[in-house]
Amino acid sequence: MSQNARKLEVTPSGEKMEKKQRKINVFALLLGILLIATILTYLVPAGEYTRVEVDGRTVIDPGTFKWKDATPVGPFEMIKAVHTGMVEAANIVFFVLIIGGFFGVLSATGTVDVLITTMARKLSKREKLLIPIMMLFFAAGGSLMGMAEETLAYIPLLIPLALALGFDTLTGTAMVLLGASAGFTTAVMNPFTVGIAQGIAELPMFSGIGYRLVLFVIVYLVSVIFVYRYAMKVKKNPSIGFYGNYSKESASELLNSTAKLTTKHKLILTAFLLNYVVLAFGVIKYQWYITEIAALFVALTVVIGLIGRLSVDKMVSSFTSGSAALIGGALVIGLSRATLVVLNQGSIVDSMLFGISEAIKDVPAYLSVIGMYNFQALIHFILASGSGHAMLTMPIMTPLADLLNISRQTAVLSFSFADGIGNIIFPTAGTLMAGLAIAGIPWTKWAKWVLPLILIQYVIGLAAVVIAYLTGYGPF
C-alpha cells in the first residue's frame, strides 16, 4: 500500500476532493535508524562477552565482559550493510515470500471469499452468533497464519452485513480488525512474529504453545465481549452508531448472494487444515524450522492449486502476485537486519548489553520484564512491521534476557504481545489505517472507541509476561 493514504474531504459546495494524509515511510525510518546505529559506533566504546554453547544454543557468559579497541563503521560500510543484512536474513525473507505466494494461490481459488460470504449469509438471522463466530475466524487466521493485510478485503463484506442486522460500521470493521488482532497478538503459531522471534532466540519453533493458547482464549473473549456489548447498544439505539462510508442499503448484495461452498472449496479447506496438523507434528516431533515449514507450504500451494483446477500459468501468476504483495515486508526484514550488522561490526552490541545489565542489576527481575514489554511497545509505535520489529529487537533482547535471568520465551512473549496490541491503535500501523480508510472511520474516532479495549489488553499482556517470568516460561 502507498505510504500516503488518501481520504475524502467534502467541500462547502458538496464536492468531494482528495486530501493526502502523510504517513511515516518505514524504509526512510529504518535508514534513519541505520544512520544512528553507525554514529553510535563512534560514540559507544567497543566491548564483548565470551559466548558459549549450552544445550545446542549460544549464550553469553555474564562474567566475561571486556573492553576492546574501537571499530567504528564508515559511511561506505554502512551502505554495504544494507545488502549484507538482506543476505543474512535471506532465509526469513524468502520464507515470507513463499507464504505470500501461498496466500495468492489460495485467494485465486476463491475459497476464503466463498467461505466468508456463506458464513455471513447463514448467520444473517443469528446476529448473536455473528460476532463471536466471525471474530473467531479472523482470530484463527491471525494466530495461525499471521493474517493482517489479507483481512482488509473482508471489511467491505462484513460492514453491510452488520448494518443489515442493526449494527453499525464500527461493528463490522471491528469484527475483522479486532478479531485478527486478538490472534496476531497471542500468536499461537504466527510464522511472521513468534516464528521469526523464536528462531532468533534459538527456541524450538512454536514452543510454549500451551500458554499462548490460554492467552488466545482470554484475549479473544475480551475482544468479543467488547464488540458485542457495543453492537447491542447500537441495535437498541441506532442513533449512537457510526456509519462512515456505508448505508443499510449496501447490505442487499451480500445477503442476496448465491455463493456456496462446493466440493472443491471443501477439499481445499480440508487440505489447509491437514497442513497445520502435519506442521504441528513436524515441529513437535522433528523440530522443524523455517526451511521445512516453507517446504510444507510450497507443497500445499501446489495441492490447492490442483484441487482448485488452476492452470499452471494461473497458479504461477497467483503465486508471484501473492509474493509481490509481501515484498515490502520482506525488504523491511532485510533492512532491519542491516542495523544489527552495523552494531556488530562496531562491536557495541555487547557494550550496550553490559551497560543496561549494570544499570538495572539491582532491580527486581519482574520489573525488568515490565520494562522489556514497554520497550517493545515503544519500538512498535515506531516500526509497525511485526517481522521487521522482531529482526530489529530480538537479537538484542535475547542476550539481555540471558543476562537478567529472564527466559528467552518470556522475551519473545513480551515482543509478540506489544506488537499485536499496537496494531489496532497506533496510527503508524498501515493495515489499521487502510482498514479505517475503507470503512470511512477517522483514526481519532476509532482510537477513542477502542482505547478501553487497548488498556485491558495491555494489562493482560503485562500480567502475562510477569506470570511467564515467575513460572519460568520456557523451555528456556
N, C-alpha and C positions, 0 to 999 in steps of 0.2 A: 504494500500500500504506500502511496505517496507520503512523504514526511509532512506535507502541507495539507491538512484535512480541510475540506471545504464545507461551509454551512450556508444556508439560505437566510437572507435578511429581507424583510418586507419594507419597501419604501412607502412614504406617505401616500403615493398615488396607487398603492396596492400592487405594484410590480415587484417581482422577486429578482434580487440580484445576488450574485455570488460574492462571498467575502472569505478571504483566506484567513485561516486560523493557524498561525505559525506553531510548529511543534519542534521539539528537540530532535536533531538529527543524530541518531545513535552512532553512526560512523565518525562524525565530527567529534562527538563526545569521547569516543574511545581513543581517537587520535590525540585528543587533549590529555586524556589520562596517560597515554603512552609518553607524551612530551613531559608531563610532570614526573613520571617514573624515571625518565632519563635525567632530568635535572637533579632528582634525589640521589642518583649515583655519584654526583659531585658533592652533595651536602652530607649524606649519611656515611659514617665510617664503615668500611667493609669488615665482615666477620663471618665466622662459620662454626657450625656444630659438626661433630662426627655423627654419621648416620650408620646404623647397624641393622642387620636383618633379624627380625623376630617373628617366628612362625610364618615366614614367607612374605612379610611386609617390611617396608623400610620405615624405621622410626628414628627419632632424634635421641641421642644420649644427652640428657639435660645438663650434665656436669662437665661437658667438654667444649663449651663455647670459648673461642679465642679470636682476637682481632687479627686482621691481616692487611697487607698492602692494598690500597685503593685501586680499583679497576673501573674508572668512570667510562660510561658509554658515549662514544662520539656521535655526531649527527648522522653520519652515513650508516654507522652500526645500528642506530635507532631505526632507520628506514629499512635496513636489511631484516630487522626483527619482525617486520610485518610478514614477510614471506616465510621466515623461519617458524613463526608462530603458527601459520596456516599448515605448514608441513608437519609440525609436531602434533597438531590437533586433527590431522587428516583422518584418523580412524573414526573420530566423532563426527567430523564434517560429512564424511561420506555415509555414515550411519543415518544422519539426519536427512540427507538427500534420498536415501533408499526408502525411509519411512514416508517422505513426501511423495515419492513415486507410487508407493503402495496406496496412499490416500487418493492419488489421482486416478488410478485404475478402479479402486472401489467406487469412487464417485461416478466414473464413467458407466458403471453397471446400473446406476440409478437406485441401488438397493437402499441406501440410507434415506434418500428423498422419499421413496415409497413407504418405507417403514414409518417415518415421522408423520407423513400425511395420513396413513392408515390409522396409526395410533391416535392422532389428533381427532380424526373423524369419529372413531369409535368411542372416544372419551368426551365427545361434544355434549352429551346428555348426562355425563357423570362428572360435573365440574369439581366435586370434592376429591376425586381421584386424579384429575388432570395435573394439578401442580406437583404432587409427590411423584407421580409416575414419570412425567416429562423431566422433572429435575433429576430423578434417578438415572434416566437415560444419559443426560448430559454429564452428570457427575461420574458415571462409569466411564464415559468417553474421556473425560479429563484425567481421571485417575489411572486408567489402563493404557491410554494411547496418547496422552498429552494434548487432547483436542483443545484448541484455543481459537485460532483464526478460522478453522473449519466450521465452527459453530455459527459464524456470522450469517451463513446462508439460511439458517433456520429461524432467525429473528422475524423476517417478513412472513413466515408461516405461522408462528406462534402468536404474534400480536393480533391478527384478525380473529383467530380462534378465541383468544382471551376477551376481545371486545364482544364477540358474539355471545359469550357466556356471562356478560355483565361486568367483566373486569375492565382494566384499562391497559394503556400501552406500557406503563411501568411494569405491570404484572407479566405481560407477555415477554418483555425484554429480560426481566429478572429470572424467569424460568430457564432461559438459555444461559445468560452470563453468570448468575449466581449458582446455577446447577453445575456448570463446567468448572467454576472456580472452587466449589466445595471438593470436587475430585482432584483438581490440579493442586490444591493446597495440601491435601493429605497424601497425594502421590503414591498410592498403593504400589503401582508398577509403572509409573510415568517414566518413559525412557529418556525424556528431554531434561528432567530435573534430577530426581533421585538416581536414575540410571547413570547419568554423567557424574553427579557428585560422588556417588559410591565408587565409581571407577577411579576417580582422582584420589579418593580416600583409601583405596585398596581394600575396600569392603567387598564381601561376596555380593554379587548382583542381586538386588531386590531383597537383601537380608533385612530382618527386623519388620517383616511384613505384617505380623500379628498385631503389633502396637499401632501401625498405621491403619489397619483395618478398623480397629476400635475408634481411632480418631476420625476416620472416614464417616462412620456411622454418626458420631457426635456432631461433626460439622455439617453433614448432610441434614440431619434432623433439625438442627438450629436454623439452618438456611430455609428449609421448607416451612417451618413454623413462622418465621419472619415474613416470608412472601405470602403464605396462606392467610395469616391474620390481616395483612393489608388488603389482600384481594377481597376478602369477605366484607371488610369495611366499605370498599368501593362498590361492591354489589348491593349493599344496603343503601348507600348514598352515593350515586354516580357523580354527583357534583364535586366530590373531593378528589376524583380521579384526574390523571393527566393523560392526554390523548395524542400529543405530538403530531406526527405526520399522518395519522390514521383516523378512520371513522368506522362506525359499526357496519356500514355498507360494504366495506372491503373484506368482510368475512365470508361473503357468499361463495366466492370462487373456491376457497379451501373446503368449505363444508359440502359443496356440491361436487367435489372431485370424485371421480370413479376409480382412482388409482387403488390397486390392491396388491398384496404380496403374492407373487406367483411362485411356482415350484423353484424356478431359477433363483429368485431372491432368497427363498428359504434355504436353499443349498449353500448359497454364498454366506449367509449368516451362520449356518452350521459350521462351515469351513473356518470362518472367522473365530468362532468360539473354540473350536478344536485347536486352533493355532495357539490360543492362550493356555490351554491345558498342556499342550506339548511344551510351550515356552516355560511354564511353571515347573514342569517335570525336569526339563533340561537344566534349568537354573539351580534347582534344589539338588538333583541327583548328580549332575555332571559339572556344576559350577560354570555354566555357560556365561559368556560375556558378550560384548558388543558384536564381535565377528560372527558368532553362532546365531545371535538373535537377528542380526541383519540378514544372514543366510535364510533363516526361517521366514522372514517377511518377503524376501525375494521369491521363495518357493510359493508362499501364499498368494503373492501377486499374480504369478502365472496360473495358479489353480483358479482363483476367482475370475481371472480374465477368460479362461477356457469355459468355466461354468456360465459366465455372463455372455458367452458367444461373441466376444470381441475379436475382431480380426487382428492379425499381427501388427498391422500398421496402427490400428486404433489403440491397441494395448501399449505399444511403444510411445505413441504420441501422448497418451494419457499419463504414462509414467514420467515422461520428460517434462510435461507441463506441471505435474504434481511436484516434481523435484524443483522445477524453476520457481514455484511459489514459495519454497523454503530456502532459496539460495541466499537471500538477505540474512536470514537467521544463521545459516551455515557460515557465512563470511564473518558475522559477528563473533562466532565461536573462535575462529582463527585469529581475528584481530584482538580479542580479549587475551588470547594466549600470548600475543606479542608483548604485552605488558610484563608478564611473568618472565619471558625471555630476557628482557632488558634488566629486570630486577636481579635475575640470576647472574647475568653477565657482569653486573655491577657488584655482585656479592653482598647485597644489602638485605636480602630476604631474612637471613638468619639474624642479622643485626637488629632488624625491626622486631622479630620474634623475641629476641633477648631483651630488648627494651620494654616491650609490652609485658612479658612474663615477670621481669623485675619490678615493674611499676605496680603490678596487681598481685604479687606473690603472697601478700598477707591478706588479700581479700577472700572471703569465703567463696568456694568454687561455684556455689549456686548463683551468686551474684555475677560471676564471670560468665556463666551460661546466659543469664539475662542480658548482659552486655553484648554477648555474641549475637543473640537473637535480634536486639535492637540495631546493632551494626548492620546486620543483613537486611533489615527493613530499610535502613537509610540508603544502602547501596542499591536496593531495588528501586527506590524512587528515582535514582539517577540512571540506572541501567535496567530497563524493564524486561529485557530478554532473559528468560529463565536459564537457558543453556549458556548464554554468554555470562550471566551472573555467576553461574556455577564455575565456569572456567576461570573467571577473574578472582573469585574469593576462596574457593575450596583449596587451592594449592597453599594458601597461607593459613586458612582456618584449620586445616588438618594437623600440621605440626604444632600449631598453637594449642589445639585441644590436647595433644600428647603432653605438652609442657605443663598444662594446667590440670592434668589428670582427669580430663573430661573425655568420655568415649567419642570416637570418631562418628559413631552412629548418631550421637546426640548433636554433633556439629552439623551433620547432614540434615537432621530434622529441623534444626534452627534455621537453616537455609531454606528448605522447602516450604516451611510454614510462612516465613516472612515474604518469600517470593510469591506465594499464592494469594495471600491476603492483599498485597499491594496491587495485584492485577485488577481488582474490582473497585479501586478508588483513586489510584494515582493517575493524574492526567497525562503522565508520560507513558502509560500503558496503551500501546497502539490498538490492540484488539478491543479494549473497552471503549476508546474514543470512536473507533469505527462503528461499533455496535450502537452507541448512542446517536451517532450521526444517522444511521439507518432508521432508527426509531424516531428521530426528531426530539430527543431529550437533551436539554442543556446539561453540561457537566455539573454546574452548580446545583441544579435541581436534583440530579442523581446523587451527588456527594452528600447533600443534606439528608436525602431519603435513606441512603444505605449506611450512613455513619454509625447508627446504633448497632447494626449487624457487624460492622468492621470492629467496633470496640469489643463486642462479645467474642468474636473470633480471635482478636488479639489476645484477650485474656485466656482463652482456651489454649492458644499457642504457647503463651507464657507458662501456663501450668504444665503443658505437655513437655516442654523442654526441661523444666525443673524436675518433674517426675522422672523423665528419662535419665537425668543426671543422678538422681537419688537411687534409682533402681539399677544403675549400671547398664543402661540400654545398649545392646551390643549386636553382634558378638564381641566387638571391641571398639 
